[in-house]
Structures are given as C-alpha cells and as structure tokens.
Amino acid sequence: ATGWALFCAARAAGAGPATGYAAALLYAGHSLMPGGMSVNTELLFAPFTTAAMALAIYAAIRPDARPGWGRLCAMGLLMGWALLIKPVAVAEGCLAFALLVAAPWWHGSLSLARVLGFAVAYALLCALPTLGFGVIYAAMGELDAYLDGTFYAPFRYAQGAAGGEAVWRIAGTMATLLWPLLLALAGVVLGRGQRLRVIGLLWFLAATLAV
C-alpha cells in the first residue's frame, strides 16, 4: 500500500512512471531490517501518511487547482489514522497541510480566511480517531492505559534513546540505508524537476524530524 502511495506521490509531482516504480520498490526492499523485525508502527502508519502526501503534492504542483473540502477531509482522516498509530506522524501531517494550501494561497486562488477554516477542520479530522478511541477506552475504564501507550510511552522511549546511544543508532541506520541515501543525493544533484526535488527534501526533513 505504501509503495502504491509513493508511486502516486511521484506521479503527482510530475515524475515519470519509472521514478514511481523505483520509489515503491526501494521502499519495499529497505523496509526490512537485517536482523529481522516484527511489523512496527512506522510500517503501519506509512500507507496513511504517504497517501495524504500524494494528495497534498497534487495541490502543491498545480497551484491553480483550488483545494476542496473532499481532498482536505481525505487527508485529515488519513493523517488521523496515522496519528492514532503513533503521534510522531504529526511532522508529516503538518507538511502535508502546508503543501495543500501554501501554493494556492500564494497564487491568490485561496483566501486566508479559507486557509484558516481548512486548518481548523484539518486539525479536528486529524484528532478524530485518537479522540474516538480515547472515548472508547474511557468507557471501559482504561483511559490511563490508553494515554500511557499512546502519548507517554513514546516520550519515555525518546528520552531513553537520547545522548550517545542516539548517535550510534543514527549512524547504524544511515549505514543500513546507505544506498537509498546516496541515490537520493544523486537525485537531488542530477535529477530533473526542481519542484520534485524540493518536495522530496521537505518530506525527508519532516520524516527526519519525526524520527
């Protein structure tokens, strides 16, 4: 699912079919960890964030195509399910919304009032799945467990991975993903399509911030 979403994102950015297929295949191949790993949260929310980004990229590349409520609702709910799985998806969620409204607003096809209305609706849609499950857990008398697993645990994990250990983890991950990083660098330097390169770099920075 993430591979097809990447294909659609690349095509929405103006890339050829080969670039989309390459993105999908590279993602699938490098989603596997050498030591073996069970399905984790990143693999589970990636289809939702990538699909939302594909919808946003279409609006960013075609600034004259005024964003509608249908696209906004689809993006908000997709990001909402991603945030339910893990709150770190918020970085990509913010980038997706910025891509959706920035270019149309800059070119005058989207008013500031409509942008603000979109922002409120998008935030509510993103929060809806998490709030909905919170109500269910509260009704079961397990709200503390829900809050701990959804919000507190990731912060404890981040604190435990800080300092020197984080440096080694980052270095190990970069070594594991050396080839896609080098290919991405080559794409930035040699690739065609400035918009595609800019969006790719912004997406990379947002995902890095989430990590």
ChimeraX attribute file (.defattr): number of C-alpha atoms within 10 A of each C-alpha:
attribute: neighborCount
match mode: 1-to-1
recipient: residues
	/A:1	14
	/A:2	20
	/A:3	21
	/A:4	17
	/A:5	23
	/A:6	25
	/A:7	26
	/A:8	24
	/A:9	24
	/A:10	26
	/A:11	20
	/A:12	22
	/A:13	25
	/A:14	18
	/A:15	16
	/A:16	12
	/A:17	13
	/A:18	12
	/A:19	15
	/A:20	22
	/A:21	18
	/A:22	15
	/A:23	20
	/A:24	20
	/A:25	16
	/A:26	13
	/A:27	15
	/A:28	13
	/A:29	9
	/A:30	13
	/A:31	14
	/A:32	13
	/A:33	12
	/A:34	8
	/A:35	5
	/A:36	7
	/A:37	9
	/A:38	8
	/A:39	10
	/A:40	9
	/A:41	11
	/A:42	16
	/A:43	13
	/A:44	16
	/A:45	22
	/A:46	19
	/A:47	21
	/A:48	24
	/A:49	26
	/A:50	28
	/A:51	25
	/A:52	27
	/A:53	29
	/A:54	23
	/A:55	23
	/A:56	25
	/A:57	26
	/A:58	21
	/A:59	25
	/A:60	26
	/A:61	19
	/A:62	15
	/A:63	21
	/A:64	15
	/A:65	14
	/A:66	17
	/A:67	24
	/A:68	11
	/A:69	12
	/A:70	9
	/A:71	14
	/A:72	22
	/A:73	17
	/A:74	16
	/A:75	27
	/A:76	28
	/A:77	21
	/A:78	23
	/A:79	34
	/A:80	29
	/A:81	23
	/A:82	29
	/A:83	23
	/A:84	21
	/A:85	18
	/A:86	19
	/A:87	17
	/A:88	19
	/A:89	25
	/A:90	20
	/A:91	17
	/A:92	25
	/A:93	25
	/A:94	16
	/A:95	18
	/A:96	27
	/A:97	24
	/A:98	16
	/A:99	21
	/A:100	30
	/A:101	26
	/A:102	15
	/A:103	20
	/A:104	22
	/A:105	18
	/A:106	12
	/A:107	11
	/A:108	12
	/A:109	15
	/A:110	19
	/A:111	14
	/A:112	13
	/A:113	9
	/A:114	13
	/A:115	19
	/A:116	12
	/A:117	11
	/A:118	21
	/A:119	18
	/A:120	12
	/A:121	16
	/A:122	24
	/A:123	17
	/A:124	16
	/A:125	22
	/A:126	24
	/A:127	18
	/A:128	18
	/A:129	20
	/A:130	20
	/A:131	15
	/A:132	12
	/A:133	14
	/A:134	19
	/A:135	15
	/A:136	13
	/A:137	16
	/A:138	14
	/A:139	10
	/A:140	9
	/A:141	11
	/A:142	13
	/A:143	16
	/A:144	12
	/A:145	12
	/A:146	18
	/A:147	13
	/A:148	13
	/A:149	12
	/A:150	18
	/A:151	13
	/A:152	12
	/A:153	12
	/A:154	15
	/A:155	12
	/A:156	11
	/A:157	10
	/A:158	11
	/A:159	11
	/A:160	11
	/A:161	14
	/A:162	11
	/A:163	9
	/A:164	8
	/A:165	11
	/A:166	14
	/A:167	12
	/A:168	12
	/A:169	13
	/A:170	12
	/A:171	12
	/A:172	12
	/A:173	12
	/A:174	13
	/A:175	11
	/A:176	14
	/A:177	14
	/A:178	12
	/A:179	13
	/A:180	15
	/A:181	13
	/A:182	11
	/A:183	11
	/A:184	17
	/A:185	14
	/A:186	11
	/A:187	15
	/A:188	17
	/A:189	10
	/A:190	10
	/A:191	12
	/A:192	12
	/A:193	13
	/A:194	11
	/A:195	14
	/A:196	22
	/A:197	19
	/A:198	12
	/A:199	19
	/A:200	17
	/A:201	15
	/A:202	15
	/A:203	18
	/A:204	14
	/A:205	15
	/A:206	19
	/A:207	16
	/A:208	11
	/A:209	13
	/A:210	13
	/A:211	12
